[in-house]
Amino acid sequence: MSETKTIVVWSRTGCHHCDEIKAYLQANKYAYELVDIEGRDYLRDILELKYGVRYVPVVEIGANGRFEAVLEKDYKRIEELVERNA
């Protein structure tokens, strides 16, 4: 069974930290899926259940439904998780 690496960015409109994370991923040619939480409090509820936070950006990196999250703008940690899930 082949593992498929997935990067998910939880973001919202007008969030400059979110824009910086997305620009970083694009500059490094990492494909990602976007979850826009703008006006969707139920998505913040999901973040709170999963990671104990209601803020963005949150970057999830994993494969086959198993993800680890980066809760701060930590590019080194993003790289570590991308390499681990390559």
Secondary structure, 3 states (H helix, E strand, C coil): CCCCEEEEEEECCCCHHHHHHHHHHHHCCCCCEEEECCCCHHHHHHHHHHHCCCCCCEEEEEECCEEEEECCCCHHHHHHHHHHCC
